[in-house]
Amino acid sequence: MAKIIFLGTAGSAAVASKNIRSSGGIILAIDDSLQFHIDPGPGALQKARECNVNPHRTTAVLVTHNHINHCNDLNLVIEAMTHSGLERRGVVLGSKSVVQPTDGSHPFITRYHQNLVERIIPLEKNHKIGIESVEIQTIPVEHADPTAVGFKLFCPGFTMSYPGDTIFTPQLVEHLKGTDVLILNVPYPGKRGQGLNLDSDAAIKIISQAKPRLAVITHFGQEMIKADPMFEARQIQQATGVQTIAASDGLTISPTGYGNYHSPIKGF
């Protein structure tokens, strides 16, 4: 049985630092044999414990870009995954800014932790990687980190897409088509987007065109939390006709256990 667990839904350093929401990333577990940890931000291991996730069972860590609320706990997760290097195992898939020096900056993963894992793969846009029964394709995105990528995971029985932080582009929508579960980072409500990030209005455009079976919004900034993510999710669902939920810290969903509009989702 597959499940997706949200270890945090904070979309800004302010939300995370004030302990309003956690930002530990997303877990995708498949049939007790594969476990992916996506964007392990601050508090990843603590929230994993609270959600009964064993980090040592992690197969691969996927990191979209080098901003702190997406990769702060990467090295800690590697420590837990490898029992501090006693077992050399696991794969790290990350944007170049996370795993390689770029433009005079050092990689976020330390040299020591690079030696604890089996393999490190710097990701290009439109990259394809296979890990056992899952094919991972990178999604080209536009964000402040020019090397940032998103992920589309083709899993047995379903496809999950997570673009990470980005703005709306026609190219993005094309890559998101054919998705069953679409997870969007939406820090801003309504039409109040700032910088290279999504707001609810942009989420409506993406979901309307990509047409996933289920959309989940997460990664909330202070404005979104004040506006109420559940209200924004309802507005998005009404506008798109696609079942849309607002993630909460610790939310678990079954990506294969729902129909088009009927889902046994905890916390909905």
Secondary structure, 3 states (H helix, E strand, C coil): CEEEEEEECECCHHHHHCCCCCEEEEEEEECCCEEEEECCCCCHHHHHHHCCCCHHHCCEEEECCCCHHHHCCHHHHHHHHCCCCCCCCCEEEEEHHHHCCECCECCCCCHHHHCCCCEEEEECCCCEEEECCEEEEEEECCCCCCCCEEEEEEECCEEEEECCCCCCCHHHHHHHCCCCEEEEECCECCCCCCCCCCEHHHHHHHHHHHCCCEEEEECECHHHHHHCHHHHHHHHHHHHCCEEEECCCCCEECCCCCCCCCCCCCCC
